[in-house]
Amino acid sequence: MSSLLMGNTIAENFGGPAKKLSTSQFSLEDVPSQTGKVGVVTGGSEGIGYGITHILLSRDIKKLYILSISEDIVNDAKKSFAHELGQEKADRVVWIKCDLSDWAQTKRVAEQIKDSTDRLDILVNNAGRGIMSYELTDYGVDRHMAVNHFGHVILTTYLLPLLKKSSQEHGLTRIVMQSSNAHQAAPEDTKFESLDELNQDLGPNAQYGRSKLANLLYSRYFNREVTRKGFSNLIINATHPGFVSTRQSKEHIHEPYPLAGYMVSTVMEPFKKDQFEGAMSAAFAATATQFFRRIPLLPCHARAWKPSLSRS
C-alpha cells in the first residue's frame, strides 16, 4: 500500500498526558532486528531523524547513512549514539553532506551511496523545511517544495536501481516519506501544474502543507508505477509523526510567527511527543512486516483523494 498516516486524534498526535489515550499497537519493543541491512535517513542526526536512526542502530542495522548539512550536529549525534548504544554501533553511521535544495549535489550523493554499498534496504526521506516563510532556492523554486519534496524525489530516483536490486535479492525493501496531516493546509485548488503555481507565496502553513501533500501523492504514484509493476517487495509509505518536540517546533516556528510561535514552542511543549515517539510511525513503515499487506490507503483530505488530480 502506498500511504500510512497514524490516526488524526489527540492521542496519536500528542505526547505527554495524551499518550495515555493512544491506541497505537506498535512500540519500540516491536521493531524487529535489522541485522545485515543497510539504510539511509535524511536529516537523521537530530529531531525525529535522530529517533529513527537511534531505533535502527539499536536493532543492529549493519550500516546507516545520514544525509544532512551540519557535520557538527552529526558529530554530536554520534557521541550520543556511542554513549547510549556503544561505540561499535556509532561507527556504523556514515555521514554524507547533502543539501536537498541543491539537486546536483543530491544526485552526486546518491551516486556515492550506490558506489559504496551493494544493497539498500531502507530509505527514510525525513529531512525537511518546517513551517517557515516563503523563500526561493538558487534554482528559483519555493524552498519548501525544493527540500521537502523534489530533493527527496531526486534522491529516491537515483537510488532506485539499488532499491530495486535489494528488493529482488533480499526481500522487503522500504521507502518512507515523512509526510504530515498538515497536508490538509494545502489550498483546495492545488494542482502542481506549473512553476508559477508552486512559487506562489501561500503563507507558512500552506507552503509546508503543500509540500507534504506532494509527499503523499508521490507515494501513491510510486506504488502504482513501481511497486505494482513488478517490484512488489519495494514498498513505499507516507507517515505522519504527530506534534513532536524538535528544533522546528521550538525555534524555527518563531521566524514566521514571532508571537504565536510562543504558544507552539513553549506553552504546548509538555504536550508534544519526544523524538522517539515521533519516530515510531516511520520506524513502523521502515521495519514492520506483520501488517504491511493489509494497511488501508489513507482516507486523506479530499484534495489528495480526488483520483483525477492524484493521477495527473
Contacts in CASP RR format, 6 or more apart in sequence:
PFRMAT RR
TARGET T0000
AUTHOR 0000-0000-0000
METHOD contacts of the structure
MODEL  1
MSSLLMGNTIAENFGGPAKKLSTSQFSLEDVPSQTGKVGVVTGGSEGIGY
GITHILLSRDIKKLYILSISEDIVNDAKKSFAHELGQEKADRVVWIKCDL
SDWAQTKRVAEQIKDSTDRLDILVNNAGRGIMSYELTDYGVDRHMAVNHF
GHVILTTYLLPLLKKSSQEHGLTRIVMQSSNAHQAAPEDTKFESLDELNQ
DLGPNAQYGRSKLANLLYSRYFNREVTRKGFSNLIINATHPGFVSTRQSK
EHIHEPYPLAGYMVSTVMEPFKKDQFEGAMSAAFAATATQFFRRIPLLPC
HARAWKPSLSRS
1 223 0 8 1.000
1 235 0 8 1.000
1 237 0 8 1.000
1 292 0 8 1.000
1 293 0 8 1.000
1 295 0 8 1.000
1 296 0 8 1.000
1 297 0 8 1.000
2 219 0 8 1.000
2 220 0 8 1.000
2 222 0 8 1.000
2 223 0 8 1.000
2 224 0 8 1.000
2 227 0 8 1.000
2 236 0 8 1.000
2 237 0 8 1.000
2 238 0 8 1.000
2 297 0 8 1.000
3 179 0 8 1.000
3 216 0 8 1.000
3 219 0 8 1.000
3 220 0 8 1.000
3 223 0 8 1.000
3 237 0 8 1.000
3 238 0 8 1.000
3 297 0 8 1.000
3 298 0 8 1.000
3 300 0 8 1.000
4 237 0 8 1.000
4 238 0 8 1.000
4 239 0 8 1.000
4 281 0 8 1.000
4 284 0 8 1.000
4 285 0 8 1.000
4 295 0 8 1.000
4 298 0 8 1.000
5 179 0 8 1.000
5 181 0 8 1.000
5 238 0 8 1.000
5 239 0 8 1.000
5 240 0 8 1.000
5 281 0 8 1.000
5 298 0 8 1.000
5 300 0 8 1.000
6 12 0 8 1.000
6 24 0 8 1.000
6 239 0 8 1.000
6 240 0 8 1.000
6 242 0 8 1.000
6 281 0 8 1.000
7 13 0 8 1.000
7 240 0 8 1.000
8 181 0 8 1.000
8 240 0 8 1.000
9 21 0 8 1.000
10 18 0 8 1.000
10 21 0 8 1.000
11 18 0 8 1.000
11 19 0 8 1.000
11 20 0 8 1.000
11 21 0 8 1.000
11 22 0 8 1.000
11 23 0 8 1.000
11 24 0 8 1.000
12 22 0 8 1.000
12 23 0 8 1.000
12 24 0 8 1.000
12 242 0 8 1.000
13 181 0 8 1.000
13 242 0 8 1.000
13 243 0 8 1.000
13 273 0 8 1.000
14 242 0 8 1.000
14 243 0 8 1.000
14 271 0 8 1.000
14 272 0 8 1.000
14 273 0 8 1.000
15 243 0 8 1.000
15 271 0 8 1.000
15 272 0 8 1.000
15 273 0 8 1.000
15 274 0 8 1.000
15 277 0 8 1.000
16 270 0 8 1.000
16 271 0 8 1.000
16 272 0 8 1.000
16 273 0 8 1.000
17 270 0 8 1.000
17 271 0 8 1.000
18 271 0 8 1.000
19 273 0 8 1.000
19 277 0 8 1.000
24 280 0 8 1.000
26 280 0 8 1.000
26 283 0 8 1.000
26 284 0 8 1.000
26 288 0 8 1.000
27 280 0 8 1.000
28 55 0 8 1.000
28 276 0 8 1.000
28 280 0 8 1.000
28 283 0 8 1.000
30 288 0 8 1.000
31 55 0 8 1.000
31 58 0 8 1.000
31 59 0 8 1.000
31 283 0 8 1.000
31 287 0 8 1.000
31 288 0 8 1.000
32 59 0 8 1.000
32 287 0 8 1.000
32 288 0 8 1.000
32 289 0 8 1.000
33 59 0 8 1.000
33 60 0 8 1.000
34 56 0 8 1.000
34 59 0 8 1.000
34 60 0 8 1.000
34 61 0 8 1.000
34 62 0 8 1.000
34 121 0 8 1.000
34 122 0 8 1.000
34 287 0 8 1.000
35 59 0 8 1.000
35 60 0 8 1.000
35 61 0 8 1.000
35 62 0 8 1.000
36 60 0 8 1.000
36 61 0 8 1.000
36 62 0 8 1.000
37 61 0 8 1.000
37 62 0 8 1.000
37 119 0 8 1.000
37 121 0 8 1.000
37 122 0 8 1.000
37 170 0 8 1.000
38 61 0 8 1.000
38 62 0 8 1.000
38 63 0 8 1.000
38 64 0 8 1.000
38 65 0 8 1.000
38 117 0 8 1.000
38 119 0 8 1.000
38 120 0 8 1.000
38 121 0 8 1.000
38 122 0 8 1.000
39 56 0 8 1.000
39 61 0 8 1.000
39 63 0 8 1.000
39 64 0 8 1.000
39 65 0 8 1.000
39 120 0 8 1.000
39 121 0 8 1.000
39 122 0 8 1.000
39 123 0 8 1.000
39 124 0 8 1.000
40 64 0 8 1.000
40 65 0 8 1.000
40 67 0 8 1.000
40 113 0 8 1.000
40 120 0 8 1.000
40 122 0 8 1.000
40 123 0 8 1.000
40 124 0 8 1.000
40 159 0 8 1.000
41 49 0 8 1.000
41 52 0 8 1.000
41 53 0 8 1.000
41 56 0 8 1.000
41 64 0 8 1.000
41 65 0 8 1.000
41 66 0 8 1.000
41 67 0 8 1.000
41 122 0 8 1.000
41 124 0 8 1.000
41 126 0 8 1.000
42 66 0 8 1.000
42 67 0 8 1.000
42 68 0 8 1.000
42 98 0 8 1.000
42 100 0 8 1.000
42 124 0 8 1.000
42 125 0 8 1.000
42 126 0 8 1.000
42 127 0 8 1.000
42 128 0 8 1.000
42 152 0 8 1.000
42 155 0 8 1.000
43 49 0 8 1.000
43 66 0 8 1.000
43 67 0 8 1.000
43 68 0 8 1.000
43 126 0 8 1.000
43 127 0 8 1.000
43 128 0 8 1.000
44 50 0 8 1.000
44 51 0 8 1.000
44 52 0 8 1.000
44 53 0 8 1.000
44 66 0 8 1.000
44 67 0 8 1.000
44 68 0 8 1.000
44 77 0 8 1.000
44 124 0 8 1.000
44 126 0 8 1.000
44 127 0 8 1.000
45 53 0 8 1.000
45 66 0 8 1.000
45 68 0 8 1.000
45 70 0 8 1.000
45 73 0 8 1.000
45 74 0 8 1.000
45 76 0 8 1.000
45 77 0 8 1.000
45 95 0 8 1.000
46 68 0 8 1.000
46 73 0 8 1.000
46 77 0 8 1.000
46 246 0 8 1.000
46 247 0 8 1.000
47 244 0 8 1.000
47 246 0 8 1.000
47 247 0 8 1.000
47 275 0 8 1.000
48 126 0 8 1.000
48 178 0 8 1.000
48 241 0 8 1.000
48 244 0 8 1.000
48 246 0 8 1.000
48 275 0 8 1.000
48 278 0 8 1.000
48 279 0 8 1.000
48 282 0 8 1.000
49 124 0 8 1.000
49 126 0 8 1.000
49 127 0 8 1.000
49 275 0 8 1.000
49 279 0 8 1.000
49 282 0 8 1.000
50 77 0 8 1.000
50 80 0 8 1.000
50 275 0 8 1.000
51 275 0 8 1.000
51 276 0 8 1.000
51 278 0 8 1.000
51 279 0 8 1.000
52 124 0 8 1.000
52 126 0 8 1.000
52 279 0 8 1.000
52 282 0 8 1.000
52 283 0 8 1.000
52 286 0 8 1.000
53 64 0 8 1.000
53 66 0 8 1.000
53 77 0 8 1.000
53 81 0 8 1.000
53 93 0 8 1.000
54 81 0 8 1.000
54 84 0 8 1.000
54 85 0 8 1.000
54 276 0 8 1.000
54 279 0 8 1.000
55 276 0 8 1.000
55 279 0 8 1.000
55 283 0 8 1.000
56 64 0 8 1.000
56 122 0 8 1.000
56 283 0 8 1.000
56 286 0 8 1.000
56 287 0 8 1.000
57 64 0 8 1.000
57 81 0 8 1.000
57 85 0 8 1.000
57 89 0 8 1.000
57 90 0 8 1.000
57 92 0 8 1.000
57 93 0 8 1.000
58 85 0 8 1.000
58 89 0 8 1.000
59 287 0 8 1.000
61 92 0 8 1.000
61 122 0 8 1.000
62 92 0 8 1.000
63 92 0 8 1.000
63 94 0 8 1.000
63 117 0 8 1.000
64 92 0 8 1.000
64 93 0 8 1.000
64 94 0 8 1.000
65 93 0 8 1.000
65 94 0 8 1.000
65 95 0 8 1.000
65 96 0 8 1.000
65 113 0 8 1.000
66 74 0 8 1.000
66 77 0 8 1.000
66 93 0 8 1.000
66 94 0 8 1.000
66 95 0 8 1.000
66 96 0 8 1.000
67 95 0 8 1.000
67 96 0 8 1.000
67 97 0 8 1.000
67 98 0 8 1.000
67 100 0 8 1.000
67 109 0 8 1.000
67 127 0 8 1.000
67 155 0 8 1.000
68 74 0 8 1.000
68 95 0 8 1.000
68 97 0 8 1.000
68 98 0 8 1.000
68 127 0 8 1.000
69 97 0 8 1.000
69 98 0 8 1.000
69 99 0 8 1.000
71 95 0 8 1.000
71 97 0 8 1.000
74 93 0 8 1.000
74 95 0 8 1.000
77 93 0 8 1.000
78 90 0 8 1.000
78 93 0 8 1.000
78 95 0 8 1.000
79 90 0 8 1.000
81 89 0 8 1.000
81 90 0 8 1.000
81 93 0 8 1.000
82 89 0 8 1.000
82 90 0 8 1.000
94 116 0 8 1.000
96 109 0 8 1.000
96 112 0 8 1.000
96 113 0 8 1.000
97 105 0 8 1.000
97 109 0 8 1.000
98 105 0 8 1.000
98 106 0 8 1.000
98 109 0 8 1.000
98 155 0 8 1.000
99 105 0 8 1.000
99 106 0 8 1.000
100 106 0 8 1.000
100 127 0 8 1.000
100 128 0 8 1.000
100 146 0 8 1.000
100 147 0 8 1.000
100 151 0 8 1.000
100 152 0 8 1.000
100 155 0 8 1.000
101 137 0 8 1.000
101 138 0 8 1.000
101 139 0 8 1.000
101 143 0 8 1.000
101 146 0 8 1.000
101 147 0 8 1.000
101 151 0 8 1.000
102 138 0 8 1.000
103 139 0 8 1.000
103 146 0 8 1.000
103 150 0 8 1.000
103 151 0 8 1.000
103 154 0 8 1.000
106 151 0 8 1.000
106 154 0 8 1.000
106 155 0 8 1.000
106 158 0 8 1.000
107 154 0 8 1.000
107 158 0 8 1.000
109 155 0 8 1.000
110 154 0 8 1.000
110 155 0 8 1.000
110 157 0 8 1.000
110 158 0 8 1.000
110 159 0 8 1.000
111 158 0 8 1.000
113 120 0 8 1.000
113 159 0 8 1.000
113 162 0 8 1.000
114 158 0 8 1.000
114 159 0 8 1.000
114 161 0 8 1.000
114 162 0 8 1.000
117 162 0 8 1.000
118 165 0 8 1.000
119 162 0 8 1.000
119 165 0 8 1.000
119 166 0 8 1.000
119 169 0 8 1.000
119 170 0 8 1.000
120 159 0 8 1.000
120 162 0 8 1.000
120 163 0 8 1.000
120 166 0 8 1.000
120 173 0 8 1.000
121 166 0 8 1.000
121 170 0 8 1.000
121 172 0 8 1.000
121 173 0 8 1.000
121 174 0 8 1.000
122 173 0 8 1.000
122 174 0 8 1.000
122 176 0 8 1.000
122 286 0 8 1.000
122 287 0 8 1.000
123 155 0 8 1.000
123 156 0 8 1.000
123 159 0 8 1.000
123 163 0 8 1.000
123 174 0 8 1.000
123 175 0 8 1.000
123 176 0 8 1.000
124 175 0 8 1.000
124 176 0 8 1.000
124 178 0 8 1.000
124 282 0 8 1.000
124 286 0 8 1.000
125 152 0 8 1.000
125 155 0 8 1.000
125 156 0 8 1.000
125 175 0 8 1.000
125 176 0 8 1.000
125 177 0 8 1.000
125 178 0 8 1.000
125 215 0 8 1.000
126 176 0 8 1.000
126 178 0 8 1.000
126 282 0 8 1.000
127 147 0 8 1.000
127 152 0 8 1.000
128 147 0 8 1.000
128 148 0 8 1.000
128 178 0 8 1.000
129 143 0 8 1.000
129 144 0 8 1.000
129 147 0 8 1.000
129 148 0 8 1.000
129 208 0 8 1.000
129 211 0 8 1.000
130 144 0 8 1.000
130 148 0 8 1.000
130 208 0 8 1.000
130 248 0 8 1.000
130 252 0 8 1.000
131 182 0 8 1.000
131 204 0 8 1.000
131 205 0 8 1.000
131 207 0 8 1.000
131 208 0 8 1.000
131 248 0 8 1.000
131 252 0 8 1.000
131 253 0 8 1.000
131 256 0 8 1.000
131 257 0 8 1.000
132 144 0 8 1.000
132 204 0 8 1.000
132 207 0 8 1.000
132 208 0 8 1.000
132 252 0 8 1.000
132 255 0 8 1.000
132 256 0 8 1.000
133 203 0 8 1.000
133 204 0 8 1.000
133 255 0 8 1.000
133 256 0 8 1.000
134 142 0 8 1.000
134 143 0 8 1.000
134 201 0 8 1.000
134 202 0 8 1.000
134 203 0 8 1.000
134 204 0 8 1.000
134 207 0 8 1.000
135 142 0 8 1.000
135 143 0 8 1.000
136 142 0 8 1.000
136 143 0 8 1.000
136 199 0 8 1.000
137 143 0 8 1.000
137 146 0 8 1.000
137 147 0 8 1.000
139 146 0 8 1.000
140 199 0 8 1.000
141 150 0 8 1.000
141 195 0 8 1.000
141 198 0 8 1.000
141 199 0 8 1.000
142 198 0 8 1.000
142 199 0 8 1.000
142 207 0 8 1.000
144 207 0 8 1.000
144 208 0 8 1.000
144 209 0 8 1.000
144 210 0 8 1.000
144 211 0 8 1.000
145 198 0 8 1.000
145 207 0 8 1.000
145 210 0 8 1.000
145 211 0 8 1.000
145 214 0 8 1.000
147 211 0 8 1.000
148 208 0 8 1.000
148 211 0 8 1.000
148 212 0 8 1.000
148 214 0 8 1.000
148 215 0 8 1.000
149 211 0 8 1.000
149 214 0 8 1.000
149 215 0 8 1.000
149 218 0 8 1.000
152 177 0 8 1.000
152 215 0 8 1.000
153 218 0 8 1.000
156 163 0 8 1.000
156 175 0 8 1.000
156 222 0 8 1.000
160 226 0 8 1.000
163 173 0 8 1.000
163 175 0 8 1.000
163 234 0 8 1.000
164 226 0 8 1.000
164 231 0 8 1.000
164 234 0 8 1.000
166 173 0 8 1.000
167 173 0 8 1.000
167 231 0 8 1.000
167 233 0 8 1.000
167 234 0 8 1.000
168 231 0 8 1.000
168 233 0 8 1.000
171 233 0 8 1.000
172 233 0 8 1.000
172 235 0 8 1.000
172 289 0 8 1.000
172 292 0 8 1.000
173 233 0 8 1.000
173 234 0 8 1.000
173 235 0 8 1.000
174 235 0 8 1.000
174 236 0 8 1.000
174 237 0 8 1.000
174 285 0 8 1.000
174 286 0 8 1.000
174 287 0 8 1.000
175 222 0 8 1.000
175 234 0 8 1.000
175 235 0 8 1.000
175 236 0 8 1.000
175 237 0 8 1.000
176 236 0 8 1.000
176 237 0 8 1.000
176 238 0 8 1.000
176 239 0 8 1.000
176 282 0 8 1.000
176 285 0 8 1.000
176 286 0 8 1.000
177 215 0 8 1.000
177 216 0 8 1.000
177 218 0 8 1.000
177 219 0 8 1.000
177 236 0 8 1.000
177 237 0 8 1.000
177 238 0 8 1.000
177 239 0 8 1.000
178 215 0 8 1.000
178 238 0 8 1.000
178 239 0 8 1.000
178 241 0 8 1.000
178 282 0 8 1.000
179 212 0 8 1.000
179 213 0 8 1.000
179 215 0 8 1.000
179 216 0 8 1.000
179 219 0 8 1.000
179 238 0 8 1.000
179 239 0 8 1.000
179 240 0 8 1.000
180 208 0 8 1.000
180 209 0 8 1.000
180 212 0 8 1.000
180 240 0 8 1.000
180 241 0 8 1.000
180 242 0 8 1.000
181 240 0 8 1.000
181 242 0 8 1.000
182 205 0 8 1.000
182 208 0 8 1.000
182 209 0 8 1.000
182 212 0 8 1.000
183 209 0 8 1.000
183 210 0 8 1.000
183 212 0 8 1.000
183 213 0 8 1.000
183 215 0 8 1.000
183 216 0 8 1.000
183 300 0 8 1.000
183 301 0 8 1.000
183 304 0 8 1.000
184 209 0 8 1.000
184 300 0 8 1.000
184 301 0 8 1.000
185 205 0 8 1.000
185 206 0 8 1.000
185 208 0 8 1.000
185 209 0 8 1.000
185 210 0 8 1.000
186 206 0 8 1.000
186 209 0 8 1.000
186 210 0 8 1.000
186 212 0 8 1.000
186 213 0 8 1.000
186 301 0 8 1.000
186 303 0 8 1.000
187 202 0 8 1.000
187 206 0 8 1.000
187 210 0 8 1.000
187 303 0 8 1.000
188 303 0 8 1.000
190 197 0 8 1.000
190 210 0 8 1.000
190 213 0 8 1.000
190 303 0 8 1.000
191 197 0 8 1.000
191 309 0 8 1.000
191 312 0 8 1.000
192 198 0 8 1.000
192 214 0 8 1.000
192 217 0 8 1.000
198 210 0 8 1.000
201 207 0 8 1.000
202 210 0 8 1.000
203 256 0 8 1.000
204 256 0 8 1.000
204 257 0 8 1.000
213 301 0 8 1.000
213 303 0 8 1.000
213 304 0 8 1.000
215 238 0 8 1.000
216 238 0 8 1.000
216 298 0 8 1.000
216 300 0 8 1.000
216 304 0 8 1.000
217 304 0 8 1.000
217 310 0 8 1.000
218 238 0 8 1.000
219 236 0 8 1.000
219 237 0 8 1.000
219 238 0 8 1.000
220 297 0 8 1.000
220 310 0 8 1.000
221 310 0 8 1.000
222 236 0 8 1.000
223 235 0 8 1.000
223 236 0 8 1.000
226 234 0 8 1.000
226 236 0 8 1.000
227 234 0 8 1.000
227 235 0 8 1.000
227 236 0 8 1.000
235 292 0 8 1.000
237 285 0 8 1.000
237 295 0 8 1.000
238 298 0 8 1.000
239 281 0 8 1.000
239 282 0 8 1.000
239 284 0 8 1.000
239 285 0 8 1.000
240 281 0 8 1.000
241 273 0 8 1.000
241 278 0 8 1.000
241 279 0 8 1.000
241 281 0 8 1.000
241 282 0 8 1.000
242 273 0 8 1.000
242 278 0 8 1.000
242 281 0 8 1.000
243 249 0 8 1.000
243 268 0 8 1.000
243 271 0 8 1.000
243 272 0 8 1.000
243 273 0 8 1.000
244 272 0 8 1.000
244 273 0 8 1.000
244 274 0 8 1.000
244 275 0 8 1.000
244 277 0 8 1.000
244 278 0 8 1.000
245 269 0 8 1.000
245 272 0 8 1.000
245 273 0 8 1.000
245 274 0 8 1.000
245 275 0 8 1.000
246 275 0 8 1.000
249 264 0 8 1.000
249 265 0 8 1.000
249 272 0 8 1.000
250 265 0 8 1.000
250 269 0 8 1.000
251 265 0 8 1.000
253 261 0 8 1.000
253 264 0 8 1.000
253 265 0 8 1.000
254 261 0 8 1.000
254 262 0 8 1.000
254 265 0 8 1.000
257 264 0 8 1.000
299 305 0 8 1.000
303 309 0 8 1.000
304 310 0 8 1.000
END
